[in-house]
């Protein structure tokens, strides 16, 4: 059935769904930013960032991405299926429909394709394991939420976008005994950083232990992303080292497309043996101060609102506040034993 679905363009009046190509990036960014303005009041996509994602080593545009266009070539919808893990039991679906073209069935058409795509993905997973996907929406954007509910997706989690104003002096970091701070500019070992990140996030909701032989592929992805990110600064990837081990990471970026005055913490993770010693707070304080030197007026990050490791309490202690909520929805593709952290 999927072969037929793949080879025949799907038409709705003057709309056609087809595989995405790199030439579609400007149109996808235009449509995506129209959606962002409707949802959060400002654009949040850059062509360079999307090109970086779509040229990632594990991405196959013909298999993973679809666009919907009008008969005059205007892109009005896009969907991405991220099923690139070696063991793809937990997958990610991201989609946007231009607000001028809502209520025309485009969202349903895109989600139908994602369901079909992930049925094929499930064939790569042992038969006894559960396979599913997540997608999310700004909690205040009713068209997306209505689409998810109409399709019987289950609301499973809330995530917060938190921010802090950097208009005041930042407290001096208090480092636990035995911790030395360095940066990726000094260590330059992507594999070591990735392994520390993965270990730190084992206790996070939704984490799935991946096969050890998949590490090289993930490291290659990370290397691709930073090498092709024009905003990446290795001096903002802070690494807390204990002896010869990375105890914690705080990986920041001076750019946030939706707000040029904001820096962003992509990842903050503390490994189990070094938790509850103030290391996370020290890394945040150090990062806030560093972003101030970049002229940033704010810093933001995303966090699980019901974090199993207490991350929300840490961020509130650091002075951050909730700026926006995203609601995460889940759809089961195949029932079975769930190996994700819950």
SULWO-V409245 format. One record per pair of residues at least 24 apart in sequence whose C-alpha atoms are under 6 Angstrom apart, sorted by the first residue. I is the first residue (numbers start at 1). J is the second residue. Records with the same first field share a line. If there is no record, write none. Layout:
I=J  J
//
This chain:
14=70  71
15=69  70
16=68  69
17=67  68
18=66  67
19=62  65  66
20=61  65  66  67
27=75
31=76  98
35=98  99
39=141
42=258
43=258
44=257  258
52=228
86=214
89=131
90=132  133
91=133
92=133  134
93=135
128=336
129=336  337
130=334  335  336  337  338
131=333  334
132=331  332  333
133=330  331
134=329  330
135=328  329
136=327  328  329
137=326  327
138=326
139=325  326  327
153=329  330  331
154=329  330
155=328  329
156=328  329
157=328
158=305  326  327  328
159=303  304  305  325  326
160=302  303  305  324  325
161=301  302  323  324
162=300  301  320  321  322  323
163=299  300  320  321
164=298  299  320
165=298
166=297  298
170=289
173=282  285  286
174=282
178=242
179=241  242
180=240  241
181=239  240
182=238  239
183=235  237  238  239
184=234  237
185=234  235
191=219
200=269  270  271
205=341  342
206=340  341
207=340  341
208=340
247=271
261=296  297
262=296  298  299
263=299
264=299  300  301
265=301
//
